[in-house]
Amino acid sequence: MQTRSPLGTRERIVVAASRLIRRQGYAGTGIKHIAREADATLGSVYHFFPGGKEAVAVAALAHGREEFAALLRAALDGETDPAAAVDACARLLARELHASEWTDGCPVTAAALETLGSDNPIQRACADALYSWRNLVADKLLDCGLPGPEARDLAATVVHTLSGAQATAQVTRSEDPLILAGRHLSRLVGSYA
């Protein structure tokens, strides 16, 4: 007998969709598969998300954004030195990705690449996620005394580099791209601090 998750139906749908998009992309994730993974009926999915797959994906991307933000916060808050904090982020991402056997990448990256070239809710949710992560890193850099414009630009560089390194680590099934990116980003951040 299968035990049911303590999450409500809507939350199970969102978590399942986020996990599926992370592992197989937006295009490879069907609404029936989401329902099955969430242990929900197809009717429940459409009840909570009358906009269908796109509406579920937007909610799933918001969930993925918050999951990654929590991971970023944990790494950033664990270090007082901003350079060490950035390196800690990269190392934590590398460990998490390796622990998932290279399957749990970033749902935002996966969905963004598949929906390029159009202004749609998926692209806007992806952009919102990237901006929110940049703001988290910028806040850390500001708290450590970097001037506003430099902190924002440097934070954007950190987020963009880590996103690319995470995708490369996933493809190569190696922590090395993230470890290397973290080491060099740390040096860069240290040069400003």
GUZAFI-267393 format. One record per residue: x, y, z of N, C-alpha, C in turn; residue in three letters. Coordinates in steps of 0.05 Angstrom, whole numbers, padded with zeros to 5 digits, always signed. Layout:
N
XYZXYZXYZALA/...
END
This chain:
193
+00017-00023+00000+00000+00000+00000+00018+00025+00000MET/+00012+00044-00018+00028+00068-00021+00018+00089-00001GLN/+00037+00101+00013+00029+00122+00032+00028+00149+00017THR/+00009+00164+00024+00004+00189+00011+00021+00211+00023ARG/+00030+00229+00007+00046+00252+00016+00030+00270+00035SER/+00043+00282+00055+00029+00301+00072+00022+00327+00057PRO/+00032+00331+00034+00026+00355+00018-00003+00353+00007LEU/-00015+00375+00003-00041+00375-00010-00039+00369-00039GLY/-00061+00365-00052-00060+00357-00080-00047+00378-00098THR/-00054+00403-00094-00042+00424-00111-00011+00424-00107ARG/-00002+00422-00082+00027+00423-00077+00041+00398-00089GLU/+00028+00375-00087+00040+00351-00099+00043+00354-00130ARG/+00023+00367-00142+00024+00371-00171+00047+00390-00178ILE/+00050+00411-00163+00072+00430-00168+00099+00418-00164VAL/+00103+00403-00142+00128+00390-00136+00135+00369-00157VAL/+00115+00353-00165+00120+00333-00185+00127+00346-00212ALA/+00113+00367-00219+00119+00381-00245+00147+00393-00244ALA/+00154+00405-00222+00181+00416-00219+00203+00395-00223SER/+00199+00372-00209+00218+00350-00211+00219+00339-00240ARG/+00197+00336-00253+00197+00326-00280+00210+00345-00300LEU/+00203+00371-00297+00216+00391-00315+00246+00391-00311ILE/+00254+00389-00286+00283+00389-00280+00296+00365-00293ARG/+00283+00343-00294+00295+00318-00304+00292+00314-00334ARG/+00270+00323-00345+00265+00317-00373+00256+00341-00390GLN/+00256+00364-00378+00249+00388-00393+00219+00393-00395GLY/+00213+00417-00404+00185+00425-00407+00171+00409-00429TYR/+00184+00407-00452+00172+00393-00475+00168+00363-00469ALA/+00186+00352-00453+00184+00323-00447+00166+00316-00424GLY/+00153+00336-00413+00136+00332-00390+00107+00336-00398THR/+00092+00314-00396+00063+00315-00404+00046+00318-00379GLY/+00022+00328-00383+00003+00333-00362-00005+00306-00348ILE/-00008+00285-00364-00015+00259-00353+00008+00248-00335LYS/+00032+00253-00344+00055+00244-00328+00057+00259-00302HIS/+00051+00285-00303+00050+00301-00279+00029+00290-00259ILE/+00006+00285-00269-00016+00274-00252-00007+00248-00240ALA/+00004+00230-00256+00013+00204-00245+00034+00207-00224ARG/+00054+00224-00229+00076+00229-00210+00066+00242-00184GLU/+00045+00258-00186+00034+00272-00163+00013+00255-00148ALA/+00007+00231-00159-00014+00215-00147-00040+00231-00146ASP/-00046+00243-00169-00070+00260-00171-00085+00252-00197ALA/-00110+00259-00198-00125+00253-00222-00120+00276-00242THR/-00125+00270-00267-00123+00290-00288-00142+00313-00283LEU/-00166+00306-00273-00186+00326-00266-00176+00345-00244GLY/-00161+00334-00225-00149+00351-00204-00129+00371-00215SER/-00113+00361-00234-00093+00379-00246-00107+00402-00259VAL/-00128+00396-00275-00142+00418-00289-00159+00435-00270TYR/-00168+00423-00248-00182+00439-00228-00164+00461-00216HIS/-00140+00453-00209-00122+00472-00197-00108+00489-00217PHE/-00105+00479-00242-00091+00493-00263-00108+00493-00289PHE/-00129+00509-00290-00146+00509-00314-00131+00517-00339PRO/-00108+00530-00336-00092+00538-00359-00075+00515-00370GLY/-00078+00491-00358-00064+00467-00368-00035+00466-00362GLY/-00020+00454-00380+00008+00448-00376+00024+00474-00371LYS/+00019+00495-00386+00034+00519-00383+00030+00531-00355GLU/+00005+00530-00345+00000+00541-00318+00013+00524-00296ALA/+00013+00498-00300+00027+00480-00281+00057+00486-00282VAL/+00068+00490-00306+00096+00495-00309+00105+00521-00295ALA/+00088+00542-00298+00095+00567-00285+00096+00564-00255VAL/+00077+00549-00244+00077+00544-00215+00101+00527-00207ALA/+00108+00507-00224+00131+00490-00219+00157+00505-00220ALA/+00159+00524-00238+00183+00541-00240+00185+00559-00216LEU/+00163+00569-00206+00164+00585-00182+00173+00568-00158ALA/+00164+00544-00157+00173+00525-00136+00203+00520-00139HIS/+00212+00514-00163+00241+00510-00168+00257+00534-00162GLY/+00246+00558-00168+00260+00582-00161+00265+00584-00131ARG/+00244+00577-00115+00246+00579-00086+00264+00557-00075GLU/+00264+00533-00087+00282+00512-00078+00311+00520-00081GLU/+00317+00531-00105+00344+00540-00110+00352+00564-00093PHE/+00333+00581-00088+00338+00604-00071+00345+00595-00043ALA/+00331+00575-00033+00338+00564-00006+00366+00552-00006ALA/+00374+00539-00027+00401+00528-00029+00421+00550-00029LEU/+00415+00571-00045+00433+00594-00047+00436+00608-00020LEU/+00413+00612-00006+00414+00625+00020+00430+00609+00040ARG/+00427+00583+00039+00442+00566+00058+00472+00569+00054ALA/+00480+00569+00029+00509+00572+00023+00519+00600+00029ALA/+00503+00620+00021+00512+00648+00025+00512+00655+00055LEU/+00492+00646+00069+00490+00653+00098+00510+00638+00115ASP/+00521+00616+00104+00541+00600+00119+00569+00612+00119GLY/+00573+00633+00105+00600+00645+00103+00597+00675+00107GLU/+00616+00687+00122+00616+00716+00125+00631+00730+00102THR/+00651+00716+00091+00666+00727+00069+00651+00722+00043ASP/+00646+00742+00027+00630+00738+00002+00644+00720-00018PRO/+00670+00721-00019+00685+00703-00038+00682+00674-00029ALA/+00684+00669-00004+00680+00641+00007+00651+00633+00003ALA/+00633+00651+00006+00604+00645+00002+00598+00636-00026ALA/+00610+00649-00046+00605+00642-00074+00617+00614-00080VAL/+00641+00610-00069+00654+00583-00073+00637+00562-00059ASP/+00626+00568-00036+00609+00548-00022+00584+00542-00038ALA/+00573+00562-00051+00549+00558-00069+00556+00537-00090CYS/+00578+00542-00104+00586+00524-00126+00590+00496-00115ALA/+00603+00493-00093+00608+00466-00082+00583+00452-00073ARG/+00564+00468-00061+00539+00456-00054+00523+00447-00078LEU/+00523+00463-00099+00509+00455-00124+00522+00430-00135LEU/+00548+00428-00135+00562+00405-00145+00554+00380-00129ALA/+00554+00382-00103+00547+00359-00086+00518+00350-00091ARG/+00500+00370-00092+00471+00364-00096+00467+00350-00124GLU/+00480+00361-00144+00477+00349-00171+00488+00321-00172LEU/+00511+00317-00160+00524+00291-00160+00506+00271-00145HIS/+00495+00280-00122+00478+00262-00105+00453+00254-00121ALA/+00444+00270-00139+00420+00263-00155+00427+00246-00179SER/+00452+00238-00181+00463+00224-00204+00459+00240-00230GLU/+00463+00266-00227+00464+00284-00250+00437+00290-00262TRP/+00415+00281-00249+00388+00285-00261+00374+00310-00251THR/+00380+00320-00227+00365+00342-00216+00379+00369-00221ASP/+00379+00376-00246+00390+00402-00254+00371+00424-00247GLY/+00373+00446-00260+00356+00469-00255+00332+00468-00274CYS/+00307+00468-00262+00284+00468-00279+00282+00493-00296PRO/+00292+00515-00285+00291+00541-00299+00307+00540-00324VAL/+00332+00530-00322+00349+00527-00346+00336+00510-00367THR/+00326+00487-00358+00314+00468-00377+00290+00481-00392ALA/+00272+00493-00377+00249+00505-00389+00256+00529-00406ALA/+00275+00545-00397+00282+00570-00412+00294+00563-00439ALA/+00311+00543-00440+00323+00536-00466+00303+00525-00486LEU/+00283+00512-00475+00263+00500-00493+00242+00520-00503GLU/+00240+00542-00490+00219+00561-00498+00231+00588-00508THR/+00256+00587-00516+00269+00612-00526+00254+00623-00550LEU/+00257+00649-00553+00247+00662-00577+00218+00672-00575GLY/+00206+00668-00552+00178+00678-00550+00174+00690-00522SER/+00156+00709-00521+00149+00722-00496+00125+00707-00486ASP/+00129+00690-00467+00106+00674-00456+00110+00672-00426ASN/+00090+00661-00413+00092+00659-00383+00115+00642-00374PRO/+00123+00622-00389+00145+00605-00382+00171+00622-00382ILE/+00176+00636-00403+00200+00653-00405+00200+00674-00383GLN/+00177+00686-00377+00176+00706-00356+00182+00694-00329ARG/+00172+00670-00324+00177+00656-00298+00207+00649-00296ALA/+00219+00642-00318+00248+00636-00318+00264+00662-00313CYS/+00257+00683-00326+00271+00709-00322+00267+00718-00293ALA/+00243+00715-00282+00238+00723-00254+00257+00707-00235ASP/+00260+00682-00241+00277+00665-00224+00306+00675-00225ALA/+00316+00679-00249+00344+00689-00252+00348+00715-00237LEU/+00329+00734-00240+00331+00760-00227+00330+00756-00196TYR/+00313+00738-00187+00311+00735-00158+00337+00723-00146SER/+00349+00704-00161+00375+00693-00152+00397+00714-00152TRP/+00397+00730-00173+00416+00752-00175+00413+00770-00151ARG/+00389+00777-00144+00384+00795-00121+00393+00783-00095ASN/+00390+00756-00092+00400+00743-00067+00431+00746-00065LEU/+00444+00741-00087+00474+00744-00086+00481+00773-00083VAL/+00468+00791-00096+00474+00820-00094+00470+00829-00065ALA/+00449+00819-00052+00444+00826-00024+00468+00818-00006ASP/+00478+00794-00011+00502+00785+00004+00526+00803-00001LYS/+00530+00810-00026+00552+00827-00033+00549+00855-00021LEU/+00525+00866-00022+00519+00892-00010+00524+00891+00020LEU/+00514+00870+00033+00518+00867+00062+00548+00866+00069ASP/+00564+00857+00051+00593+00856+00055+00608+00881+00047CYS/+00593+00901+00039+00605+00927+00034+00610+00935+00005GLY/+00603+00918-00014+00607+00926-00042+00587+00947-00050LEU/+00595+00966-00067+00576+00987-00076+00554+00974-00093PRO/+00530+00987-00093+00507+00976-00107+00511+00967-00135GLY/+00520+00985-00153+00522+00976-00182+00542+00953-00185PRO/+00564+00954-00171+00584+00932-00173+00572+00906-00162GLU/+00558+00908-00140+00546+00884-00127+00526+00871-00146ALA/+00509+00887-00159+00489+00876-00178+00502+00863-00202ARG/+00522+00877-00214+00535+00866-00237+00550+00841-00230ASP/+00564+00841-00208+00579+00818-00200+00560+00794-00193LEU/+00538+00800-00180+00518+00780-00174+00507+00767-00200ALA/+00502+00783-00220+00492+00773-00246+00513+00754-00258ALA/+00538+00762-00256+00560+00745-00266+00561+00718-00251THR/+00558+00719-00225+00558+00695-00209+00536+00676-00217VAL/+00511+00687-00219+00488+00670-00225+00490+00659-00253VAL/+00498+00675-00272+00500+00666-00300+00522+00644-00302HIS/+00545+00648-00289+00566+00629-00290+00559+00603-00277THR/+00546+00605-00254+00538+00580-00240+00517+00565-00256LEU/+00499+00579-00269+00478+00566-00286+00491+00550-00308SER/+00510+00563-00322+00524+00549-00344+00541+00526-00334GLY/+00554+00530-00311+00571+00509-00300+00554+00485-00291ALA/+00530+00491-00280+00513+00469-00272+00504+00453-00296GLN/+00496+00466-00317+00488+00451-00342+00512+00435-00352ALA/+00536+00446-00352+00559+00432-00362+00566+00408-00344THR/+00563+00412-00318+00568+00390-00299+00548+00367-00304ALA/+00524+00374-00310+00503+00354-00315+00510+00338-00340GLN/+00517+00352-00361+00524+00339-00387+00548+00321-00384VAL/+00569+00331-00370+00594+00316-00368+00594+00297-00344THR/+00573+00298-00328+00570+00281-00304+00595+00284-00286ARG/+00602+00309-00282+00626+00315-00266+00621+00340-00249SER/+00631+00340-00225+00630+00364-00208+00650+00385-00217GLU/+00669+00378-00233+00691+00396-00240+00682+00423-00251ASP/+00663+00425-00269+00655+00451-00279+00646+00470-00257PRO/+00631+00460-00238+00621+00476-00216+00644+00484-00197LEU/+00661+00465-00191+00683+00470-00173+00701+00491-00185ILE/+00708+00488-00210+00725+00507-00224+00712+00535-00225LEU/+00686+00536-00232+00672+00561-00233+00671+00575-00206ALA/+00666+00559-00185+00666+00570-00158+00693+00581-00150GLY/+00714+00567-00157+00741+00577-00150+00747+00604-00163ARG/+00741+00606-00189+00747+00630-00204+00727+00653-00196HIS/+00702+00646-00192+00684+00667-00183+00692+00678-00155LEU/+00702+00660-00138+00711+00668-00112+00734+00688-00115SER/+00752+00683-00133+00775+00701-00137+00765+00728-00147ARG/+00746+00727-00166+00734+00751-00177+00721+00768-00155LEU/+00704+00755-00139+00690+00769-00118+00710+00780-00098VAL/+00731+00764-00091+00752+00773-00073+00766+00797-00083GLY/+00769+00800-00109+00783+00823-00120+00767+00849-00116SER/+00741+00846-00113+00724+00870-00108+00723+00876-00078TYR/+00723+00855-00062+00720+00858-00033+00746+00868-00022ALA/
END
